[in-house]
Structures are given as structure tokens and as C-alpha cells.
Amino acid sequence: MSFHEKAEALYTETFEEISRDYEQLIEIVDSEHVTVNTTNITAALSLQAIVITIIMLAVQLAIEDPETAALISEQILVVHKLQNRKKTVIQVIGSKNIVITLSSVEIAVSIQILTDVLIALLTELDIL
């Protein structure tokens, strides 16, 4: 498996993993003209998955023992999942002309922390 294929597979797995822990249940009953916008959350989760993937790839490149690198990468994902669980439940019943836009400050903060970790890791590895 090439590095590119490995990175793509790791990103896909990471995105699916963090997306599962970010549940959204939107129930719309007897309503008209309802618009639900969740693209900001999907984009933020994708960005989060990219940063986690880069961190895990950097760890795998920096640590020669594949088992140790895999264990550390797994722990990074586990810790991140524990900090980032969220469940959103929205019910719209018998309403008209509703616009729902979901966003999450928690994801933005998490991305900032992950970026700081990545920069520290790349600096420590003398890549930056």
C-alpha cells in the first residue's frame, strides 16, 4: 500500500469514527418549508479528521516500531473521541418556514488544539 493510499484509508476511517460519535437527530413532523443546514459541521469534522490523520501519520513516520506507532495513533484517536462526543436532538412539530443551522464551537476548539499538537510534534521532529 502506497503512502497516499494509506493516508486516504486512515482519513476515511478517522472521519467515519469521529462522525459516529457526533450524533444528530432531527425530527420534523407536519411542518412546511423547513431548511436544515449541517454543512458547517460536516466540513469541520472533515477538517478535524484531516488533522488527526496527519498527526497519526507523523507519529508513524517518526517511530520506527510499527506496533508502538500504531498503539500511539490508536490512543490519540481514543482520547480525541472521549473529548468530542456530542448528541444533538432537534424536534420541529407543526411549524412553518423554519431554518435550522447547526454549528459547533467544540469542533473548532478541538481543531485548534489538534493543530497545536501537530505543530509541536513537527517542531520536535525538526520538520518545522
N, C-alpha and C positions, 0 to 999 in steps of 0.2 A: 504494500500500500504506500503510495507516494505521500509526501508531507502535506501536499494540498488536499488530497483525499482524506487523510487523517484529520486535518484541521476542519474540513467540511463535515465529516461524520461527527466529530466532537462537538462542533457548534450545534448541529441538528439535535443531538442527544441532550446537550445542555439546555437548549431552548425549550425542548419538549418537557424536560424535567422541571424547569422553573415555571413554565406555563401551567403545568398541572397543579402546582401549589398556589396559583393565583386564580382562584375560582370566582367566576362571575355568574350570578343567576339573575336574569332579568325576565320577569313575568309580566306580560301585557295582556289584559283581559278587557274586552269590549271597549277598546279605545280607537281613536281615529287620528291620523296624521302624526304618528309617533316616529321620531328620529332618534336613533341611538348611535353615538359616535364613540368607538373604543379604539380607534387607530392610534391614538397617543400612547395608550397602554401597550398595545402590540409592538409598536416601534420601540418603546422604552425597554420592554422585555427582550426584544431582539438585540438592542444595544448592550444590555446587561449580559446577555448570553455571549456576545462577541468578546467583551472584556474578560469574562470568566474563561472563555476558551483561550484567549491569548495568554492569560496568567498560567493556565494549566499547560499549555504548550511550552511556555518559557521554563516552567518547572521541569518538564520532561526533557528539555534540551540541556538544562543546567545540571541535572542529577543523572549521573551515568547509570546507576542501577535502575532498570525499568520497573521493578517491583516497588522500590521506595518512591519513585516518581509517581507511579500510579496511585499508591496509597496517599501521598500528599495531595495529589489532584482530587482524589475522591473526598478527602477531608475538607478541602476548600469548598467543594460543592455542597457537602452535608452542612457545614457551618452556614453557608450562604442560604440554603433552603430553610434552616431553622429561623434565621433572622427575617426572612422575607415572605412568610406565609400571610395570605390575605384572602378574605372572603367578602364579596360584595353581593348583597341581595337587594334588588330593587323591584317593587311591585307597582305597576300602573294599572288602575282599575277604573273603567268608566270615565276616561278623560279625553280631552281633545287638544290637538296642537301642542304636543309635549316634545321637548328636545332634551335629551339626556346626553351629557358629555362626561365620560369617566376619565379621570386622570389620577395620578398617584405621585405624591411628593416623595413617598418612601422609596420608590424605584429610582428617582433622580438622586436622592441622597445615597442610595446603595451604589449607583453607578459612580458617583464621585469618590466614595470610599474605595471601591474596586480599582478605579483609575489611580488613586494614590498608592494602593498596594502594588499595582503593576509598575508604576514609576519607581517605587522603592526597590522592587525586585530587579528591574532592568538596570538601575543605578548600581545596585550591589553586584550584579553580574558584569559590571563595567561595559554594558551595552550602550548606555546613555552617557 
